[in-house]
């Protein structure tokens, strides 16, 4: 049987014409979206929560550290859909989060997951004016102000999620990540079959 040699020309990003290069970059951004590391986003987001809550940014924070030190978990989802969200769940303590806008006399809030996409403040702990003791409070000005504080925090965390995801899938990010990308695109900017890929 006669052997046939198949050859194919493949290009780096910089060798493509502008239209093909734009298509190739979009393919890289699509790949970045599909392979987005949710743990990396979660750790970045936990660090942003600590910055909002304490006024000091520690960098990335693990989910376990967030739960052990601050008593909460952060749930999030982002995909440009109606179900996008970010919110905290757990016991949020004033002493651990002094940078938040705590109402006077509220010491902690119990925040419970009420659905797949949201959470609510179940109750807060306040000082009883008659006894001076702490007691659970399910309504009133202190409760309403705490709900507003938590909602504002969740809204900021959602904006942070969007910022992080869009950053990790941006053109600048993929170009920096793939600066030494081998030749893998055909003349139109589409991926050539992997068997034709070569170092630049």
FIKOLZA-1660 file (N, C-alpha, C; in steps of 0.1 Angstrom, whole numbers, plus 5000, padded with zeros to 4 digits):
% residues 200
   i   px   py   pz ch aa at
   1 5008 4988 5000  A  X  N
   1 5000 5000 5000  A  X CA
   1 5009 5012 5000  A  X  C
   2 5005 5021 4991  A  X  N
   2 5013 5034 4990  A  X CA
   2 5011 5043 5002  A  X  C
   3 5021 5048 5008  A  X  N
   3 5019 5057 5019  A  X CA
   3 5017 5071 5014  A  X  C
   4 5008 5078 5021  A  X  N
   4 5005 5092 5018  A  X CA
   4 5009 5101 5029  A  X  C
   5 5016 5111 5026  A  X  N
   5 5020 5121 5037  A  X CA
   5 5011 5133 5036  A  X  C
   6 5005 5136 5048  A  X  N
   6 4996 5147 5048  A  X CA
   6 5002 5158 5056  A  X  C
   7 5002 5170 5051  A  X  N
   7 5008 5181 5058  A  X CA
   7 4998 5192 5059  A  X  C
   8 5000 5201 5069  A  X  N
   8 4990 5212 5071  A  X CA
   8 4998 5224 5077  A  X  C
   9 4995 5235 5072  A  X  N
   9 5001 5247 5078  A  X CA
   9 4993 5252 5090  A  X  C
  10 5000 5254 5101  A  X  N
  10 4994 5259 5113  A  X CA
  10 5001 5272 5118  A  X  C
  11 4994 5280 5125  A  X  N
  11 4999 5294 5128  A  X CA
  11 4998 5297 5143  A  X  C
  12 5007 5306 5147  A  X  N
  12 5005 5312 5160  A  X CA
  12 4995 5323 5159  A  X  C
  13 4991 5329 5171  A  X  N
  13 4982 5340 5171  A  X CA
  13 4988 5352 5163  A  X  C
  14 5000 5355 5165  A  X  N
  14 5006 5367 5159  A  X CA
  14 5008 5365 5144  A  X  C
  15 5007 5353 5139  A  X  N
  15 5009 5351 5124  A  X CA
  15 4995 5352 5117  A  X  C
  16 4985 5352 5124  A  X  N
  16 4971 5353 5118  A  X CA
  16 4968 5367 5114  A  X  C
  17 4959 5369 5104  A  X  N
  17 4954 5382 5100  A  X CA
  17 4945 5386 5111  A  X  C
  18 4941 5399 5112  A  X  N
  18 4933 5404 5123  A  X CA
  18 4920 5397 5125  A  X  C
  19 4913 5394 5115  A  X  N
  19 4900 5387 5116  A  X CA
  19 4902 5373 5122  A  X  C
  20 4911 5366 5116  A  X  N
  20 4914 5352 5121  A  X CA
  20 4919 5352 5135  A  X  C
  21 4928 5362 5139  A  X  N
  21 4933 5363 5152  A  X CA
  21 4922 5366 5162  A  X  C
  22 4912 5374 5159  A  X  N
  22 4901 5377 5167  A  X CA
  22 4893 5364 5170  A  X  C
  23 4891 5356 5160  A  X  N
  23 4884 5343 5161  A  X CA
  23 4892 5334 5170  A  X  C
  24 4905 5333 5168  A  X  N
  24 4913 5324 5176  A  X CA
  24 4913 5329 5191  A  X  C
  25 4913 5341 5194  A  X  N
  25 4913 5346 5208  A  X CA
  25 4899 5343 5214  A  X  C
  26 4889 5344 5206  A  X  N
  26 4875 5340 5211  A  X CA
  26 4875 5326 5215  A  X  C
  27 4881 5317 5207  A  X  N
  27 4882 5303 5210  A  X CA
  27 4889 5300 5223  A  X  C
  28 4900 5308 5225  A  X  N
  28 4908 5307 5238  A  X CA
  28 4899 5311 5250  A  X  C
  29 4891 5322 5248  A  X  N
  29 4883 5327 5259  A  X CA
  29 4872 5317 5262  A  X  C
  30 4866 5311 5251  A  X  N
  30 4856 5300 5253  A  X CA
  30 4862 5289 5261  A  X  C
  31 4874 5285 5258  A  X  N
  31 4881 5274 5265  A  X CA
  31 4883 5278 5280  A  X  C
  32 4887 5291 5282  A  X  N
  32 4889 5295 5296  A  X CA
  32 4876 5295 5304  A  X  C
  33 4865 5298 5297  A  X  N
  33 4852 5297 5304  A  X CA
  33 4848 5283 5307  A  X  C
  34 4851 5274 5298  A  X  N
  34 4847 5260 5300  A  X CA
  34 4856 5253 5311  A  X  C
  35 4868 5258 5313  A  X  N
  35 4877 5252 5322  A  X CA
  35 4879 5260 5335  A  X  C
  36 4870 5270 5337  A  X  N
  36 4871 5279 5348  A  X CA
  36 4872 5271 5361  A  X  C
  37 4882 5275 5369  A  X  N
  37 4885 5268 5382  A  X CA
  37 4876 5274 5393  A  X  C
  38 4865 5267 5396  A  X  N
  38 4855 5272 5406  A  X CA
  38 4862 5273 5420  A  X  C
  39 4871 5265 5423  A  X  N
  39 4878 5266 5436  A  X CA
  39 4886 5278 5437  A  X  C
  40 4892 5282 5426  A  X  N
  40 4900 5294 5426  A  X CA
  40 4891 5306 5427  A  X  C
  41 4880 5306 5421  A  X  N
  41 4870 5317 5422  A  X CA
  41 4866 5318 5437  A  X  C
  42 4862 5306 5443  A  X  N
  42 4857 5306 5457  A  X CA
  42 4868 5311 5466  A  X  C
  43 4880 5308 5464  A  X  N
  43 4891 5313 5474  A  X CA
  43 4893 5328 5472  A  X  C
  44 4893 5333 5460  A  X  N
  44 4893 5347 5457  A  X CA
  44 4882 5354 5464  A  X  C
  45 4870 5349 5462  A  X  N
  45 4858 5355 5468  A  X CA
  45 4858 5355 5483  A  X  C
  46 4863 5344 5489  A  X  N
  46 4864 5344 5503  A  X CA
  46 4873 5355 5508  A  X  C
  47 4884 5357 5501  A  X  N
  47 4893 5368 5505  A  X CA
  47 4887 5381 5504  A  X  C
  48 4878 5383 5494  A  X  N
  48 4871 5396 5492  A  X CA
  48 4861 5398 5503  A  X  C
  49 4855 5387 5508  A  X  N
  49 4846 5388 5519  A  X CA
  49 4853 5392 5532  A  X  C
  50 4865 5386 5534  A  X  N
  50 4873 5390 5546  A  X CA
  50 4877 5405 5545  A  X  C
  51 4880 5410 5533  A  X  N
  51 4883 5424 5531  A  X CA
  51 4872 5433 5534  A  X  C
  52 4860 5429 5529  A  X  N
  52 4848 5437 5532  A  X CA
  52 4844 5437 5547  A  X  C
  53 4846 5425 5553  A  X  N
  53 4842 5423 5567  A  X CA
  53 4851 5429 5577  A  X  C
  54 4864 5429 5574  A  X  N
  54 4874 5434 5584  A  X CA
  54 4882 5446 5580  A  X  C
  55 4881 5450 5567  A  X  N
  55 4889 5461 5562  A  X CA
  55 4903 5458 5558  A  X  C
  56 4907 5445 5560  A  X  N
  56 4921 5441 5556  A  X CA
  56 4919 5430 5546  A  X  C
  57 4927 5431 5535  A  X  N
  57 4926 5420 5525  A  X CA
  57 4937 5410 5527  A  X  C
  58 4933 5397 5530  A  X  N
  58 4943 5387 5532  A  X CA
  58 4948 5380 5520  A  X  C
  59 4942 5383 5508  A  X  N
  59 4945 5375 5496  A  X CA
  59 4934 5364 5495  A  X  C
  60 4938 5352 5490  A  X  N
  60 4929 5341 5489  A  X CA
  60 4927 5335 5503  A  X  C
  61 4915 5330 5505  A  X  N
  61 4912 5323 5518  A  X CA
  61 4904 5310 5514  A  X  C
  62 4908 5299 5521  A  X  N
  62 4902 5286 5518  A  X CA
  62 4888 5286 5524  A  X  C
  63 4879 5277 5518  A  X  N
  63 4866 5276 5523  A  X CA
  63 4866 5271 5537  A  X  C
  64 4875 5262 5541  A  X  N
  64 4876 5257 5555  A  X CA
  64 4880 5268 5564  A  X  C
  65 4889 5277 5560  A  X  N
  65 4893 5288 5569  A  X CA
  65 4881 5298 5571  A  X  C
  66 4874 5300 5560  A  X  N
  66 4862 5309 5561  A  X CA
  66 4852 5304 5571  A  X  C
  67 4850 5291 5570  A  X  N
  67 4840 5284 5579  A  X CA
  67 4845 5284 5593  A  X  C
  68 4858 5281 5595  A  X  N
  68 4863 5279 5609  A  X CA
  68 4864 5293 5616  A  X  C
  69 4869 5303 5609  A  X  N
  69 4872 5316 5615  A  X CA
  69 4860 5325 5615  A  X  C
  70 4852 5325 5605  A  X  N
  70 4841 5334 5604  A  X CA
  70 4827 5328 5604  A  X  C
  71 4826 5315 5605  A  X  N
  71 4814 5308 5607  A  X CA
  71 4804 5308 5595  A  X  C
  72 4809 5311 5583  A  X  N
  72 4800 5312 5572  A  X CA
  72 4805 5304 5560  A  X  C
  73 4796 5302 5551  A  X  N
  73 4800 5297 5537  A  X CA
  73 4794 5307 5527  A  X  C
  74 4801 5307 5516  A  X  N
  74 4796 5315 5505  A  X CA
  74 4792 5306 5493  A  X  C
  75 4780 5309 5489  A  X  N
  75 4775 5301 5477  A  X CA
  75 4774 5311 5465  A  X  C
  76 4778 5307 5454  A  X  N
  76 4777 5316 5442  A  X CA
  76 4775 5308 5429  A  X  C
  77 4770 5315 5420  A  X  N
  77 4768 5309 5406  A  X CA
  77 4768 5321 5396  A  X  C
  78 4775 5319 5385  A  X  N
  78 4775 5330 5375  A  X CA
  78 4776 5324 5361  A  X  C
  79 4766 5327 5353  A  X  N
  79 4766 5322 5339  A  X CA
  79 4758 5331 5330  A  X  C
  80 4757 5344 5334  A  X  N
  80 4749 5353 5326  A  X CA
  80 4734 5348 5325  A  X  C
  81 4729 5343 5336  A  X  N
  81 4715 5338 5336  A  X CA
  81 4707 5344 5348  A  X  C
  82 4694 5341 5348  A  X  N
  82 4686 5346 5359  A  X CA
  82 4689 5340 5372  A  X  C
  83 4695 5329 5372  A  X  N
  83 4699 5322 5385  A  X CA
  83 4712 5326 5391  A  X  C
  84 4719 5336 5385  A  X  N
  84 4732 5340 5390  A  X CA
  84 4730 5346 5404  A  X  C
  85 4739 5343 5413  A  X  N
  85 4738 5348 5427  A  X CA
  85 4751 5347 5434  A  X  C
  86 4752 5353 5446  A  X  N
  86 4762 5351 5456  A  X CA
  86 4756 5355 5469  A  X  C
  87 4758 5347 5479  A  X  N
  87 4753 5350 5492  A  X CA
  87 4760 5342 5503  A  X  C
  88 4759 5347 5515  A  X  N
  88 4765 5340 5526  A  X CA
  88 4755 5332 5534  A  X  C
  89 4760 5322 5542  A  X  N
  89 4751 5314 5550  A  X CA
  89 4759 5311 5563  A  X  C
  90 4753 5311 5574  A  X  N
  90 4759 5308 5587  A  X CA
  90 4757 5318 5598  A  X  C
  91 4765 5318 5608  A  X  N
  91 4764 5327 5619  A  X CA
  91 4774 5339 5617  A  X  C
  92 4769 5350 5614  A  X  N
  92 4778 5362 5611  A  X CA
  92 4779 5370 5624  A  X  C
  93 4792 5371 5630  A  X  N
  93 4794 5377 5643  A  X CA
  93 4800 5391 5641  A  X  C
  94 4795 5400 5649  A  X  N
  94 4799 5414 5649  A  X CA
  94 4814 5415 5652  A  X  C
  95 4819 5407 5662  A  X  N
  95 4833 5408 5667  A  X CA
  95 4843 5404 5656  A  X  C
  96 4838 5395 5647  A  X  N
  96 4847 5390 5636  A  X CA
  96 4846 5399 5624  A  X  C
  97 4836 5407 5623  A  X  N
  97 4834 5414 5610  A  X CA
  97 4831 5429 5614  A  X  C
  98 4841 5436 5620  A  X  N
  98 4838 5450 5625  A  X CA
  98 4837 5460 5614  A  X  C
  99 4840 5457 5602  A  X  N
  99 4840 5466 5591  A  X CA
  99 4826 5467 5584  A  X  C
 100 4817 5458 5588  A  X  N
 100 4803 5458 5583  A  X CA
 100 4795 5468 5591  A  X  C
 101 4784 5473 5585  A  X  N
 101 4775 5483 5591  A  X CA
 101 4765 5477 5600  A  X  C
 102 4770 5471 5611  A  X  N
 102 4762 5465 5621  A  X CA
 102 4753 5475 5628  A  X  C
 103 4740 5472 5630  A  X  N
 103 4731 5480 5638  A  X CA
 103 4735 5480 5653  A  X  C
 104 4732 5490 5660  A  X  N
 104 4736 5491 5674  A  X CA
 104 4729 5479 5681  A  X  C
 105 4736 5473 5690  A  X  N
 105 4731 5463 5699  A  X CA
 105 4729 5449 5692  A  X  C
 106 4732 5448 5680  A  X  N
 106 4731 5435 5673  A  X CA
 106 4745 5428 5674  A  X  C
 107 4745 5416 5679  A  X  N
 107 4758 5409 5681  A  X CA
 107 4761 5398 5671  A  X  C
 108 4751 5392 5666  A  X  N
 108 4753 5382 5655  A  X CA
 108 4740 5380 5647  A  X  C
 109 4741 5375 5636  A  X  N
 109 4729 5372 5627  A  X CA
 109 4730 5357 5623  A  X  C
 110 4719 5350 5624  A  X  N
 110 4718 5337 5618  A  X CA
 110 4712 5337 5604  A  X  C
 111 4721 5334 5594  A  X  N
 111 4717 5335 5580  A  X CA
 111 4715 5321 5575  A  X  C
 112 4703 5318 5570  A  X  N
 112 4700 5305 5565  A  X CA
 112 4697 5305 5551  A  X  C
 113 4700 5294 5544  A  X  N
 113 4698 5292 5530  A  X CA
 113 4683 5289 5528  A  X  C
 114 4676 5297 5521  A  X  N
 114 4662 5296 5520  A  X CA
 114 4658 5290 5506  A  X  C
 115 4667 5289 5497  A  X  N
 115 4664 5284 5484  A  X CA
 115 4677 5281 5477  A  X  C
 116 4677 5277 5465  A  X  N
 116 4689 5274 5458  A  X CA
 116 4697 5286 5454  A  X  C
 117 4690 5298 5453  A  X  N
 117 4696 5310 5448  A  X CA
 117 4696 5321 5458  A  X  C
 118 4692 5319 5470  A  X  N
 118 4692 5330 5480  A  X CA
 118 4692 5325 5494  A  X  C
 119 4694 5334 5503  A  X  N
 119 4694 5331 5517  A  X CA
 119 4687 5343 5525  A  X  C
 120 4683 5341 5537  A  X  N
 120 4677 5351 5545  A  X CA
 120 4682 5352 5559  A  X  C
 121 4681 5363 5566  A  X  N
 121 4684 5364 5580  A  X CA
 121 4673 5358 5588  A  X  C
 122 4675 5347 5594  A  X  N
 122 4664 5341 5602  A  X CA
 122 4662 5348 5615  A  X  C
 123 4672 5352 5622  A  X  N
 123 4671 5360 5634  A  X CA
 123 4684 5367 5637  A  X  C
 124 4683 5377 5646  A  X  N
 124 4695 5384 5651  A  X CA
 124 4696 5383 5666  A  X  C
 125 4707 5385 5672  A  X  N
 125 4709 5385 5687  A  X CA
 125 4710 5399 5691  A  X  C
 126 4702 5404 5700  A  X  N
 126 4702 5418 5705  A  X CA
 126 4702 5418 5720  A  X  C
 127 4705 5429 5726  A  X  N
 127 4704 5431 5741  A  X CA
 127 4690 5434 5745  A  X  C
 128 4685 5426 5754  A  X  N
 128 4671 5429 5759  A  X CA
 128 4672 5442 5768  A  X  C
 129 4664 5452 5765  A  X  N
 129 4665 5465 5773  A  X CA
 129 4661 5463 5787  A  X  C
 130 4653 5453 5790  A  X  N
 130 4648 5451 5804  A  X CA
 130 4658 5443 5812  A  X  C
 131 4664 5433 5807  A  X  N
 131 4673 5424 5815  A  X CA
 131 4688 5426 5812  A  X  C
 132 4691 5432 5800  A  X  N
 132 4705 5434 5796  A  X CA
 132 4711 5422 5790  A  X  C
 133 4703 5411 5789  A  X  N
 133 4708 5398 5784  A  X CA
 133 4706 5398 5769  A  X  C
 134 4713 5389 5762  A  X  N
 134 4711 5387 5748  A  X CA
 134 4699 5379 5745  A  X  C
 135 4692 5382 5735  A  X  N
 135 4680 5373 5731  A  X CA
 135 4679 5374 5716  A  X  C
 136 4672 5363 5711  A  X  N
 136 4670 5363 5696  A  X CA
 136 4659 5372 5693  A  X  C
 137 4660 5378 5681  A  X  N
 137 4650 5389 5677  A  X CA
 137 4647 5386 5662  A  X  C
 138 4634 5385 5659  A  X  N
 138 4629 5381 5646  A  X CA
 138 4623 5392 5638  A  X  C
 139 4622 5404 5644  A  X  N
 139 4616 5415 5637  A  X CA
 139 4621 5428 5644  A  X  C
 140 4616 5439 5639  A  X  N
 140 4619 5452 5645  A  X CA
 140 4631 5459 5637  A  X  C
 141 4634 5471 5642  A  X  N
 141 4644 5479 5635  A  X CA
 141 4658 5473 5634  A  X  C
 142 4662 5466 5645  A  X  N
 142 4675 5460 5644  A  X CA
 142 4675 5448 5634  A  X  C
 143 4665 5441 5634  A  X  N
 143 4664 5430 5624  A  X CA
 143 4664 5435 5610  A  X  C
 144 4656 5445 5607  A  X  N
 144 4655 5451 5593  A  X CA
 144 4668 5457 5589  A  X  C
 145 4675 5463 5598  A  X  N
 145 4688 5469 5595  A  X CA
 145 4698 5459 5592  A  X  C
 146 4697 5448 5599  A  X  N
 146 4707 5437 5597  A  X CA
 146 4704 5430 5583  A  X  C
 147 4692 5428 5580  A  X  N
 147 4688 5423 5567  A  X CA
 147 4694 5431 5556  A  X  C
 148 4692 5444 5557  A  X  N
 148 4698 5454 5547  A  X CA
 148 4713 5452 5546  A  X  C
 149 4720 5451 5558  A  X  N
 149 4734 5450 5558  A  X CA
 149 4738 5437 5551  A  X  C
 150 4731 5426 5553  A  X  N
 150 4735 5413 5547  A  X CA
 150 4732 5414 5532  A  X  C
 151 4721 5420 5528  A  X  N
 151 4717 5421 5514  A  X CA
 151 4728 5429 5507  A  X  C
 152 4732 5440 5513  A  X  N
 152 4743 5448 5507  A  X CA
 152 4756 5440 5505  A  X  C
 153 4759 5432 5515  A  X  N
 153 4771 5424 5514  A  X CA
 153 4770 5414 5503  A  X  C
 154 4758 5407 5502  A  X  N
 154 4756 5397 5492  A  X CA
 154 4757 5403 5478  A  X  C
 155 4751 5415 5477  A  X  N
 155 4752 5422 5464  A  X CA
 155 4766 5425 5460  A  X  C
 156 4774 5429 5469  A  X  N
 156 4788 5432 5466  A  X CA
 156 4795 5420 5462  A  X  C
 157 4793 5409 5470  A  X  N
 157 4799 5396 5466  A  X CA
 157 4795 5392 5452  A  X  C
 158 4783 5394 5448  A  X  N
 158 4779 5390 5435  A  X CA
 158 4786 5399 5424  A  X  C
 159 4788 5412 5427  A  X  N
 159 4796 5420 5418  A  X CA
 159 4810 5415 5417  A  X  C
 160 4815 5411 5429  A  X  N
 160 4829 5405 5429  A  X CA
 160 4830 5392 5421  A  X  C
 161 4820 5384 5422  A  X  N
 161 4820 5371 5414  A  X CA
 161 4821 5375 5399  A  X  C
 162 4812 5384 5395  A  X  N
 162 4812 5388 5381  A  X CA
 162 4825 5393 5376  A  X  C
 163 4831 5402 5385  A  X  N
 163 4844 5408 5382  A  X CA
 163 4855 5397 5380  A  X  C
 164 4855 5387 5389  A  X  N
 164 4865 5376 5389  A  X CA
 164 4863 5367 5377  A  X  C
 165 4851 5363 5374  A  X  N
 165 4849 5354 5362  A  X CA
 165 4852 5362 5349  A  X  C
 166 4848 5374 5348  A  X  N
 166 4851 5381 5336  A  X CA
 166 4866 5384 5334  A  X  C
 167 4873 5385 5346  A  X  N
 167 4887 5387 5345  A  X CA
 167 4894 5375 5341  A  X  C
 168 4890 5363 5346  A  X  N
 168 4897 5350 5342  A  X CA
 168 4893 5345 5328  A  X  C
 169 4884 5352 5322  A  X  N
 169 4880 5348 5308  A  X CA
 169 4882 5360 5298  A  X  C
 170 4889 5370 5303  A  X  N
 170 4891 5382 5294  A  X CA
 170 4902 5379 5284  A  X  C
 171 4902 5388 5274  A  X  N
 171 4913 5387 5263  A  X CA
 171 4927 5389 5269  A  X  C
 172 4928 5398 5278  A  X  N
 172 4941 5401 5284  A  X CA
 172 4946 5389 5292  A  X  C
 173 4937 5382 5299  A  X  N
 173 4941 5371 5307  A  X CA
 173 4945 5359 5299  A  X  C
 174 4937 5356 5288  A  X  N
 174 4941 5344 5280  A  X CA
 174 4954 5347 5272  A  X  C
 175 4956 5359 5268  A  X  N
 175 4968 5362 5260  A  X CA
 175 4980 5361 5270  A  X  C
 176 4979 5365 5282  A  X  N
 176 4990 5364 5291  A  X CA
 176 4992 5349 5295  A  X  C
 177 4981 5342 5296  A  X  N
 177 4982 5328 5300  A  X CA
 177 4988 5319 5288  A  X  C
 178 4986 5323 5276  A  X  N
 178 4990 5315 5265  A  X CA
 178 5000 5322 5256  A  X  C
 179 5009 5330 5263  A  X  N
 179 5019 5338 5256  A  X CA
 179 5029 5329 5248  A  X  C
 180 5031 5317 5253  A  X  N
 180 5040 5307 5246  A  X CA
 180 5032 5296 5239  A  X  C
 181 5020 5300 5234  A  X  N
 181 5011 5290 5228  A  X CA
 181 5018 5284 5215  A  X  C
 182 5017 5271 5214  A  X  N
 182 5023 5265 5202  A  X CA
 182 5014 5268 5189  A  X  C
 183 5019 5265 5178  A  X  N
 183 5011 5267 5166  A  X CA
 183 4999 5257 5166  A  X  C
 184 4987 5262 5166  A  X  N
 184 4976 5253 5166  A  X CA
 184 4964 5258 5159  A  X  C
 185 4965 5270 5151  A  X  N
 185 4954 5275 5144  A  X CA
 185 4955 5274 5129  A  X  C
 186 4944 5272 5122  A  X  N
 186 4945 5272 5108  A  X CA
 186 4944 5287 5103  A  X  C
 187 4944 5289 5090  A  X  N
 187 4945 5302 5085  A  X CA
 187 4932 5310 5088  A  X  C
 188 4921 5304 5092  A  X  N
 188 4909 5311 5095  A  X CA
 188 4908 5314 5110  A  X  C
 189 4917 5309 5118  A  X  N
 189 4916 5312 5132  A  X CA
 189 4910 5301 5140  A  X  C
 190 4905 5290 5133  A  X  N
 190 4900 5279 5140  A  X CA
 190 4911 5269 5144  A  X  C
 191 4908 5261 5154  A  X  N
 191 4918 5251 5158  A  X CA
 191 4920 5241 5147  A  X  C
 192 4933 5239 5144  A  X  N
 192 4937 5228 5135  A  X CA
 192 4936 5215 5144  A  X  C
 193 4935 5203 5137  A  X  N
 193 4936 5191 5145  A  X CA
 193 4948 5190 5153  A  X  C
 194 4948 5185 5166  A  X  N
 194 4959 5185 5175  A  X CA
 194 4972 5178 5169  A  X  C
 195 4970 5168 5160  A  X  N
 195 4981 5161 5154  A  X CA
 195 4990 5171 5146  A  X  C
 196 4985 5182 5142  A  X  N
 196 4993 5192 5134  A  X CA
 196 4999 5203 5143  A  X  C
 197 4996 5203 5156  A  X  N
 197 5001 5214 5164  A  X CA
 197 5016 5212 5166  A  X  C
 198 5023 5224 5167  A  X  N
 198 5037 5224 5168  A  X CA
 198 5041 5236 5177  A  X  C
 199 5053 5234 5182  A  X  N
 199 5059 5246 5190  A  X CA
 199 5061 5257 5180  A  X  C
 200 5059 5270 5186  A  X  N
 200 5060 5281 5177  A  X CA
 200 5074 5283 5173  A  X  C
% end
